[in-house]
Structure formats: C-alpha cells, structure tokens
C-alpha cells in the first residue's frame, strides 16, 4: 500500500517557510512556520498541526489525513484560524507521483457559489515536504494561495 510508506515519510517535526498570496502573482506574506505530523489510531490517520504567523499575527491550524482503502483516495479535514474562520473543509483526491492531491470547497458568502481549494502534498525525499494550495474560482481558474516548504527537524 503506497500510502503507508508516504504516511511514514510524512511523520515528524517540521519547520520552514509559508508564503501566502491574496492576489495572483503577488506574495502577501512570507513567514516561518513550525509543524508536527503524528500518526493517529495505529497509523490509520495522520494529524498535522502547525503554528506560524500571517502579516505579523499568530496563525495555527490542523489537518486530519486519511487514505480511504475502499475508495482508494486520500481524504482530509482542515481547520485554520485564519483561512477557514469557524468552518471545516473536507477534501479528497488521488495519489500523485510524489504524494497526493486533494480538492475541497469552501463558502465565501450565503447564496454565492463555493470556491474550490486544491492542496498538493509532495515529498521528494525523507527530509522535505511541500504543501501547496490553490484557490479555484467557481469558473475553474486556479491561483496559488499558500505554499509551505518544510524541512525535517526531528
């Protein structure tokens, strides 16, 4: 099962840089970030917690990641005190060459179309992890929103 080796590779303590874009092509923030990825329920799930800042204000969040063996797809729930307000985003998607990619949707306002959120998790070796998220306009255009580049510290 390829997800087991990927999950094992992702576990650990991480630090790095997080870049955020509010407008396509214009970095709004670049700041340090620390994260930890632990296994939950004997390795069936991963829990990713992180702390950093955005535009000088503290930011933290958490993801619960699973591989649904019946559907053969990755699934993720995400909460974050900046991006998600008081909502939970659920995403799912396939294995990719160096990790996996999940897609979810979030609300922008009542009676408005949902926006998409595509997140790619890539690990090219045991000591580096990149998590890149893209805003997806209701009409399908994508723009990079958040890029976390981690290196292992433990």
Backbone as JSON Lines, residues from 0, in Angstrom:
{"i":0,"aa":"X","n":[0.85,-1.18,0.0],"ca":[0.0,0.0,0.0],"c":[0.89,1.24,0.0]}
{"i":1,"aa":"X","n":[0.91,1.99,-1.09],"ca":[1.81,3.14,-1.19],"c":[1.54,4.24,-0.17]}
{"i":2,"aa":"X","n":[0.31,4.34,0.31],"ca":[0.03,5.4,1.28],"c":[0.73,5.15,2.61]}
{"i":3,"aa":"X","n":[0.97,3.9,2.98],"ca":[1.65,3.59,4.25],"c":[3.07,4.14,4.27]}
{"i":4,"aa":"X","n":[3.81,3.94,3.17],"ca":[5.18,4.46,3.13],"c":[5.18,5.98,3.08]}
{"i":5,"aa":"X","n":[4.22,6.56,2.39],"ca":[4.11,8.02,2.35],"c":[3.78,8.56,3.73]}
{"i":6,"aa":"X","n":[2.84,7.96,4.43],"ca":[2.49,8.39,5.78],"c":[3.71,8.3,6.7]}
{"i":7,"aa":"X","n":[4.47,7.21,6.6],"ca":[5.66,7.05,7.44],"c":[6.67,8.16,7.15]}
{"i":8,"aa":"X","n":[6.82,8.51,5.89],"ca":[7.76,9.56,5.49],"c":[7.31,10.94,5.99]}
{"i":9,"aa":"X","n":[6.01,11.16,6.08],"ca":[5.5,12.48,6.48],"c":[5.55,12.71,7.99]}
{"i":10,"aa":"X","n":[5.58,11.65,8.78],"ca":[5.58,11.82,10.23],"c":[6.85,12.5,10.71]}
{"i":11,"aa":"X","n":[6.71,13.4,11.69],"ca":[7.87,14.05,12.28],"c":[7.59,15.49,12.61]}
{"i":12,"aa":"X","n":[8.66,16.17,13.06],"ca":[8.58,17.6,13.36],"c":[9.24,18.35,12.22]}
{"i":13,"aa":"X","n":[8.6,19.45,11.82],"ca":[8.99,20.18,10.64],"c":[9.07,21.67,10.94]}
{"i":14,"aa":"X","n":[9.91,22.37,10.18],"ca":[9.87,23.82,10.18],"c":[10.21,24.3,8.78]}
{"i":15,"aa":"X","n":[9.86,25.54,8.51],"ca":[10.12,26.05,7.17],"c":[9.53,27.42,6.97]}
{"i":16,"aa":"X","n":[9.1,27.65,5.74],"ca":[8.57,28.94,5.32],"c":[7.19,28.75,4.71]}
{"i":17,"aa":"X","n":[6.3,29.66,5.05],"ca":[4.96,29.66,4.47],"c":[4.76,30.97,3.72]}
{"i":18,"aa":"X","n":[4.38,30.87,2.46],"ca":[4.09,32.04,1.63],"c":[2.58,32.04,1.34]}
{"i":19,"aa":"X","n":[1.99,33.24,1.38],"ca":[0.56,33.4,1.14],"c":[0.33,34.45,0.06]}
{"i":20,"aa":"X","n":[-0.59,34.15,-0.85],"ca":[-1.0,35.07,-1.9],"c":[-2.48,35.38,-1.72]}
{"i":21,"aa":"X","n":[-2.84,36.67,-1.76],"ca":[-4.25,37.05,-1.79],"c":[-4.68,37.42,-3.2]}
{"i":22,"aa":"X","n":[-3.72,37.85,-4.01],"ca":[-3.94,38.18,-5.41],"c":[-2.96,37.34,-6.23]}
{"i":23,"aa":"X","n":[-3.38,36.85,-7.39],"ca":[-2.45,36.04,-8.2],"c":[-1.14,36.78,-8.48]}
{"i":24,"aa":"X","n":[-0.03,36.07,-8.23],"ca":[1.29,36.6,-8.53],"c":[1.84,37.62,-7.55]}
{"i":25,"aa":"X","n":[1.11,37.96,-6.48],"ca":[1.56,38.96,-5.51],"c":[1.64,38.33,-4.12]}
{"i":26,"aa":"X","n":[2.86,38.06,-3.64],"ca":[3.01,37.48,-2.31],"c":[2.57,38.51,-1.27]}
{"i":27,"aa":"X","n":[1.61,38.11,-0.43],"ca":[1.1,38.99,0.62],"c":[1.84,38.77,1.93]}
{"i":28,"aa":"X","n":[2.43,37.58,2.11],"ca":[3.13,37.28,3.36],"c":[4.11,36.14,3.13]}
{"i":29,"aa":"X","n":[5.23,36.22,3.82],"ca":[6.2,35.13,3.88],"c":[6.71,35.09,5.3]}
{"i":30,"aa":"X","n":[6.5,33.97,5.98],"ca":[6.86,33.9,7.39],"c":[7.25,32.48,7.78]}
{"i":31,"aa":"X","n":[7.97,32.34,8.91],"ca":[8.35,31.0,9.39],"c":[7.12,30.22,9.85]}
{"i":32,"aa":"X","n":[7.23,28.9,9.77],"ca":[6.16,28.01,10.22],"c":[6.79,26.78,10.85]}
{"i":33,"aa":"X","n":[6.14,26.26,11.88],"ca":[6.55,25.0,12.52],"c":[5.35,24.07,12.5]}
{"i":34,"aa":"X","n":[5.61,22.8,12.22],"ca":[4.53,21.83,12.18],"c":[4.96,20.49,12.74]}
{"i":35,"aa":"X","n":[3.99,19.7,13.08],"ca":[4.24,18.33,13.52],"c":[3.19,17.42,12.9]}
{"i":36,"aa":"X","n":[3.65,16.29,12.4],"ca":[2.75,15.3,11.81],"c":[2.91,14.02,12.62]}
{"i":37,"aa":"X","n":[1.82,13.58,13.23],"ca":[1.83,12.39,14.07],"c":[0.83,11.38,13.54]}
{"i":38,"aa":"X","n":[1.03,10.12,13.9],"ca":[0.07,9.1,13.5],"c":[-1.03,9.02,14.55]}
{"i":39,"aa":"X","n":[-2.21,8.68,14.09],"ca":[-3.39,8.55,14.94],"c":[-3.97,7.17,14.7]}
{"i":40,"aa":"X","n":[-4.44,6.51,15.76],"ca":[-5.08,5.2,15.68],"c":[-4.2,4.19,14.93]}
{"i":41,"aa":"X","n":[-3.02,3.96,15.49],"ca":[-2.07,2.98,14.95],"c":[-1.69,3.23,13.49]}
{"i":42,"aa":"X","n":[-1.59,4.5,13.12],"ca":[-1.12,4.84,11.78],"c":[-2.19,4.88,10.71]}
{"i":43,"aa":"X","n":[-3.46,4.7,11.08],"ca":[-4.53,4.77,10.09],"c":[-4.74,6.19,9.58]}
{"i":44,"aa":"X","n":[-4.39,7.17,10.41],"ca":[-4.57,8.57,10.07],"c":[-3.3,9.34,10.42]}
{"i":45,"aa":"X","n":[-3.16,10.51,9.81],"ca":[-2.11,11.45,10.19],"c":[-2.78,12.71,10.72]}
{"i":46,"aa":"X","n":[-2.16,13.29,11.73],"ca":[-2.62,14.58,12.26],"c":[-1.5,15.58,12.05]}
{"i":47,"aa":"X","n":[-1.78,16.63,11.3],"ca":[-0.81,17.69,11.02],"c":[-1.25,18.94,11.76]}
{"i":48,"aa":"X","n":[-0.45,19.38,12.73],"ca":[-0.71,20.63,13.44],"c":[0.41,21.6,13.08]}
{"i":49,"aa":"X","n":[0.08,22.88,13.04],"ca":[1.09,23.88,12.69],"c":[0.8,25.21,13.36]}
{"i":50,"aa":"X","n":[1.89,25.98,13.52],"ca":[1.81,27.32,14.08],"c":[2.74,28.22,13.28]}
{"i":51,"aa":"X","n":[2.29,29.41,13.04],"ca":[3.1,30.39,12.33],"c":[2.48,31.76,12.52]}
{"i":52,"aa":"X","n":[2.63,32.6,11.52],"ca":[2.01,33.92,11.56],"c":[1.64,34.31,10.13]}
{"i":53,"aa":"X","n":[0.77,35.28,10.05],"ca":[0.43,35.86,8.76],"c":[0.26,37.36,8.97]}
{"i":54,"aa":"X","n":[1.05,38.12,8.24],"ca":[1.09,39.57,8.36],"c":[1.26,40.0,9.82]}
{"i":55,"aa":"X","n":[2.16,39.3,10.52],"ca":[2.51,39.64,11.89],"c":[1.57,39.13,12.96]}
{"i":56,"aa":"X","n":[0.49,38.45,12.59],"ca":[-0.47,37.94,13.57],"c":[-0.34,36.43,13.66]}
{"i":57,"aa":"X","n":[-0.47,35.86,14.88],"ca":[-0.35,34.4,15.04],"c":[-1.4,33.66,14.21]}
{"i":58,"aa":"X","n":[-0.99,32.49,13.72],"ca":[-1.87,31.64,12.92],"c":[-1.59,30.2,13.28]}
{"i":59,"aa":"X","n":[-2.64,29.39,13.39],"ca":[-2.44,27.96,13.63],"c":[-3.57,27.19,12.96]}
{"i":60,"aa":"X","n":[-3.29,25.89,12.78],"ca":[-4.29,25.06,12.14],"c":[-3.99,23.59,12.33]}
{"i":61,"aa":"X","n":[-4.88,22.78,11.79],"ca":[-4.76,21.34,11.95],"c":[-5.46,20.63,10.79]}
{"i":62,"aa":"X","n":[-4.86,19.53,10.39],"ca":[-5.45,18.67,9.37],"c":[-5.48,17.24,9.9]}
{"i":63,"aa":"X","n":[-6.52,16.53,9.55],"ca":[-6.58,15.09,9.78],"c":[-6.61,14.45,8.4]}
{"i":64,"aa":"X","n":[-5.64,13.58,8.14],"ca":[-5.46,13.0,6.81],"c":[-5.67,11.49,6.88]}
{"i":65,"aa":"X","n":[-6.39,10.95,5.91],"ca":[-6.66,9.51,5.85],"c":[-6.5,9.02,4.42]}
{"i":66,"aa":"X","n":[-6.33,7.72,4.29],"ca":[-6.42,7.07,2.98],"c":[-7.58,6.11,3.05]}
{"i":67,"aa":"X","n":[-8.63,6.38,2.3],"ca":[-9.81,5.53,2.28],"c":[-9.5,4.34,1.38]}
{"i":68,"aa":"X","n":[-9.29,3.17,1.99],"ca":[-8.89,1.99,1.21],"c":[-10.0,1.47,0.31]}
{"i":69,"aa":"X","n":[-11.25,1.74,0.66],"ca":[-12.36,1.29,-0.17],"c":[-12.42,2.13,-1.45]}
{"i":70,"aa":"X","n":[-12.33,3.45,-1.31],"ca":[-12.4,4.34,-2.47],"c":[-11.03,4.58,-3.1]}
{"i":71,"aa":"X","n":[-9.95,4.12,-2.44],"ca":[-8.59,4.33,-2.93],"c":[-8.32,5.82,-3.16]}
{"i":72,"aa":"X","n":[-8.66,6.63,-2.15],"ca":[-8.49,8.08,-2.24],"c":[-8.06,8.65,-0.89]}
{"i":73,"aa":"X","n":[-7.3,9.72,-0.96],"ca":[-6.92,10.43,0.25],"c":[-8.05,11.35,0.66]}
{"i":74,"aa":"X","n":[-8.22,11.52,1.96],"ca":[-9.25,12.4,2.49],"c":[-8.63,13.26,3.57]}
{"i":75,"aa":"X","n":[-9.11,14.5,3.67],"ca":[-8.52,15.44,4.6],"c":[-9.6,16.35,5.17]}
{"i":76,"aa":"X","n":[-9.52,16.64,6.46],"ca":[-10.34,17.69,7.06],"c":[-9.37,18.77,7.53]}
{"i":77,"aa":"X","n":[-9.73,20.03,7.37],"ca":[-8.82,21.13,7.67],"c":[-9.52,22.23,8.44]}
{"i":78,"aa":"X","n":[-8.88,22.66,9.53],"ca":[-9.31,23.85,10.26],"c":[-8.1,24.75,10.4]}
{"i":79,"aa":"X","n":[-8.34,26.05,10.39],"ca":[-7.27,27.04,10.46],"c":[-7.88,28.33,10.97]}
{"i":80,"aa":"X","n":[-7.22,28.99,11.91],"ca":[-7.83,30.18,12.5],"c":[-7.72,31.43,11.63]}
{"i":81,"aa":"X","n":[-7.09,31.33,10.47],"ca":[-7.06,32.46,9.54],"c":[-7.89,32.15,8.29]}
{"i":82,"aa":"X","n":[-7.55,31.07,7.6],"ca":[-8.17,30.78,6.3],"c":[-9.6,30.25,6.41]}
{"i":83,"aa":"X","n":[-9.87,29.42,7.41],"ca":[-11.16,28.73,7.45],"c":[-12.2,29.36,8.37]}
{"i":84,"aa":"X","n":[-11.86,30.46,9.05],"ca":[-12.77,31.08,10.01],"c":[-13.21,30.01,11.02]}
{"i":85,"aa":"X","n":[-14.5,29.73,11.08],"ca":[-15.0,28.72,12.0],"c":[-15.65,27.56,11.26]}
{"i":86,"aa":"X","n":[-15.09,27.22,10.11],"ca":[-15.63,26.13,9.29],"c":[-14.59,25.01,9.18]}
{"i":87,"aa":"X","n":[-15.04,23.85,8.77],"ca":[-14.18,22.71,8.48],"c":[-14.28,22.43,6.99]}
{"i":88,"aa":"X","n":[-13.14,22.34,6.33],"ca":[-13.16,21.97,4.91],"c":[-12.8,20.5,4.78]}
{"i":89,"aa":"X","n":[-13.57,19.79,3.99],"ca":[-13.32,18.38,3.68],"c":[-12.83,18.3,2.24]}
{"i":90,"aa":"X","n":[-11.75,17.56,2.03],"ca":[-11.17,17.42,0.7],"c":[-10.84,15.96,0.45]}
{"i":91,"aa":"X","n":[-10.78,15.59,-0.82],"ca":[-10.33,14.24,-1.16],"c":[-9.72,14.23,-2.55]}
{"i":92,"aa":"X","n":[-8.88,13.22,-2.79],"ca":[-8.25,13.13,-4.09],"c":[-7.26,11.98,-4.17]}
{"i":93,"aa":"X","n":[-6.59,11.86,-5.32],"ca":[-5.76,10.68,-5.61],"c":[-4.3,10.81,-5.19]}
{"i":94,"aa":"X","n":[-3.64,9.66,-5.25],"ca":[-2.19,9.58,-5.13],"c":[-1.59,10.32,-6.32]}
{"i":95,"aa":"X","n":[-0.45,10.97,-6.11],"ca":[0.27,11.61,-7.21],"c":[1.69,11.05,-7.25]}
{"i":96,"aa":"X","n":[2.5,11.54,-8.14],"ca":[3.85,10.99,-8.32],"c":[4.69,11.04,-7.05]}
{"i":97,"aa":"X","n":[4.62,12.16,-6.3],"ca":[5.43,12.32,-5.1],"c":[4.6,12.56,-3.85]}
{"i":98,"aa":"X","n":[3.31,12.22,-3.87],"ca":[2.46,12.45,-2.71],"c":[1.0,12.23,-3.06]}
{"i":99,"aa":"X","n":[0.2,13.25,-2.8],"ca":[-1.21,13.18,-3.13],"c":[-1.77,14.58,-3.29]}
{"i":100,"aa":"X","n":[-2.96,14.67,-3.89],"ca":[-3.61,15.94,-4.16],"c":[-5.08,15.81,-3.79]}
{"i":101,"aa":"X","n":[-5.57,16.73,-2.97],"ca":[-6.97,16.7,-2.55],"c":[-7.67,17.98,-2.99]}
{"i":102,"aa":"X","n":[-8.98,17.88,-3.17],"ca":[-9.78,19.03,-3.6],"c":[-10.99,19.15,-2.69]}
{"i":103,"aa":"X","n":[-11.25,20.37,-2.23],"ca":[-12.44,20.66,-1.42],"c":[-13.05,21.97,-1.85]}
{"i":104,"aa":"X","n":[-14.11,22.35,-1.18],"ca":[-14.78,23.61,-1.48],"c":[-15.06,24.35,-0.18]}
{"i":105,"aa":"X","n":[-15.1,25.69,-0.28],"ca":[-15.41,26.49,0.89],"c":[-16.41,27.58,0.51]}
{"i":106,"aa":"X","n":[-17.11,28.05,1.54],"ca":[-18.14,29.08,1.36],"c":[-17.5,30.46,1.42]}
{"i":107,"aa":"X","n":[-17.92,31.35,0.52],"ca":[-17.46,32.74,0.57],"c":[-18.56,33.67,1.08]}
{"i":108,"aa":"X","n":[-19.81,33.31,0.86],"ca":[-20.96,34.08,1.35],"c":[-22.23,33.27,1.09]}
{"i":109,"aa":"X","n":[-23.29,33.63,1.77],"ca":[-24.59,32.98,1.56],"c":[-25.05,33.3,0.14]}
{"i":110,"aa":"X","n":[-25.6,32.31,-0.53],"ca":[-26.14,32.44,-1.9],"c":[-25.08,32.81,-2.93]}
{"i":111,"aa":"X","n":[-23.83,32.47,-2.66],"ca":[-22.76,32.66,-3.64],"c":[-22.16,31.29,-3.95]}
{"i":112,"aa":"X","n":[-21.65,31.11,-5.15],"ca":[-21.02,29.82,-5.47],"c":[-19.82,29.54,-4.56]}
{"i":113,"aa":"X","n":[-19.64,28.29,-4.24],"ca":[-18.48,27.88,-3.45],"c":[-17.21,28.03,-4.29]}
{"i":114,"aa":"X","n":[-16.12,28.3,-3.63],"ca":[-14.81,28.32,-4.28],"c":[-14.13,26.99,-3.99]}
{"i":115,"aa":"X","n":[-13.27,26.57,-4.89],"ca":[-12.51,25.35,-4.69],"c":[-11.18,25.63,-4.03]}
{"i":116,"aa":"X","n":[-10.63,24.57,-3.42],"ca":[-9.32,24.65,-2.75],"c":[-8.6,23.34,-3.05]}
{"i":117,"aa":"X","n":[-7.57,23.42,-3.87],"ca":[-6.79,22.23,-4.24],"c":[-5.5,22.26,-3.45]}
{"i":118,"aa":"X","n":[-5.18,21.15,-2.8],"ca":[-3.96,21.08,-1.98],"c":[-3.12,19.91,-2.44]}
{"i":119,"aa":"X","n":[-1.86,20.19,-2.77],"ca":[-0.9,19.17,-3.19],"c":[0.11,18.95,-2.07]}
{"i":120,"aa":"X","n":[0.33,17.7,-1.72],"ca":[1.32,17.3,-0.73],"c":[2.41,16.54,-1.49]}
{"i":121,"aa":"X","n":[3.64,17.05,-1.43],"ca":[4.73,16.42,-2.18],"c":[5.93,16.19,-1.27]}
{"i":122,"aa":"X","n":[6.46,14.98,-1.34],"ca":[7.66,14.63,-0.58],"c":[8.63,13.94,-1.54]}
{"i":123,"aa":"X","n":[9.68,14.67,-1.92],"ca":[10.66,14.12,-2.86],"c":[11.75,13.32,-2.15]}
{"i":124,"aa":"X","n":[11.89,13.51,-0.82],"ca":[12.82,12.73,-0.02],"c":[12.33,12.73,1.43]}
{"i":125,"aa":"X","n":[13.05,12.05,2.32],"ca":[12.59,11.89,3.7],"c":[12.65,13.17,4.53]}
{"i":126,"aa":"X","n":[13.38,14.18,4.08],"ca":[13.6,15.37,4.91],"c":[12.94,16.64,4.4]}
{"i":127,"aa":"X","n":[12.13,16.54,3.36],"ca":[11.46,17.72,2.81],"c":[10.01,17.4,2.46]}
{"i":128,"aa":"X","n":[9.15,18.36,2.75],"ca":[7.73,18.21,2.45],"c":[7.22,19.57,1.97]}
{"i":129,"aa":"X","n":[6.53,19.58,0.86],"ca":[5.94,20.82,0.35],"c":[4.43,20.63,0.26]}
{"i":130,"aa":"X","n":[3.73,21.62,0.8],"ca":[2.27,21.63,0.76],"c":[1.87,22.91,0.04]}
{"i":131,"aa":"X","n":[1.24,22.75,-1.12],"ca":[0.87,23.91,-1.93],"c":[-0.63,23.88,-2.15]}
{"i":132,"aa":"X","n":[-1.28,25.01,-1.85],"ca":[-2.73,25.11,-2.01],"c":[-3.07,26.18,-3.05]}
{"i":133,"aa":"X","n":[-4.12,25.9,-3.81],"ca":[-4.57,26.8,-4.87],"c":[-6.03,27.14,-4.65]}
{"i":134,"aa":"X","n":[-6.36,28.43,-4.77],"ca":[-7.76,28.84,-4.84],"c":[-8.26,28.49,-6.23]}
{"i":135,"aa":"X","n":[-9.47,27.97,-6.3],"ca":[-10.06,27.63,-7.59],"c":[-11.38,28.39,-7.71]}
{"i":136,"aa":"X","n":[-11.39,29.35,-8.62],"ca":[-12.58,30.18,-8.87],"c":[-13.73,29.27,-9.32]}
{"i":137,"aa":"X","n":[-14.98,29.64,-9.01],"ca":[-16.11,28.81,-9.45],"c":[-16.13,28.51,-10.95]}
{"i":138,"aa":"X","n":[-15.49,29.36,-11.76],"ca":[-15.43,29.11,-13.2],"c":[-14.2,28.28,-13.6]}
{"i":139,"aa":"X","n":[-13.4,27.87,-12.6],"ca":[-12.31,26.94,-12.87],"c":[-10.9,27.49,-12.86]}
{"i":140,"aa":"X","n":[-10.7,28.81,-12.87],"ca":[-9.34,29.35,-12.86],"c":[-8.68,29.08,-11.51]}
{"i":141,"aa":"X","n":[-7.39,28.7,-11.55],"ca":[-6.62,28.41,-10.33],"c":[-5.57,29.48,-10.11]}
{"i":142,"aa":"X","n":[-5.31,29.77,-8.82],"ca":[-4.23,30.68,-8.46],"c":[-3.6,30.19,-7.16]}
{"i":143,"aa":"X","n":[-2.27,30.18,-7.12],"ca":[-1.57,29.74,-5.91],"c":[-2.0,30.61,-4.74]}
{"i":144,"aa":"X","n":[-2.32,29.98,-3.61],"ca":[-2.79,30.69,-2.42],"c":[-1.83,30.55,-1.25]}
{"i":145,"aa":"X","n":[-1.35,29.34,-0.98],"ca":[-0.46,29.09,0.16],"c":[0.57,28.05,-0.25]}
{"i":146,"aa":"X","n":[1.82,28.31,0.11],"ca":[2.89,27.34,-0.15],"c":[3.71,27.19,1.11]}
{"i":147,"aa":"X","n":[3.73,25.98,1.66],"ca":[4.54,25.67,2.84],"c":[5.67,24.76,2.4]}
{"i":148,"aa":"X","n":[6.89,25.2,2.67],"ca":[8.07,24.39,2.35],"c":[8.71,24.02,3.68]}
{"i":149,"aa":"X","n":[8.59,22.74,4.02],"ca":[9.09,22.22,5.28],"c":[10.42,21.48,5.09]}
{"i":150,"aa":"X","n":[11.25,21.54,6.13],"ca":[12.37,20.61,6.25],"c":[12.3,19.97,7.63]}
{"i":151,"aa":"X","n":[12.69,18.73,7.69],"ca":[12.56,17.94,8.92],"c":[13.51,18.46,9.99]}
{"i":152,"aa":"X","n":[13.01,18.56,11.24],"ca":[13.89,18.9,12.36],"c":[14.01,17.73,13.34]}
{"i":153,"aa":"X","n":[13.08,16.77,13.3],"ca":[13.14,15.55,14.15],"c":[12.47,14.41,13.44]}
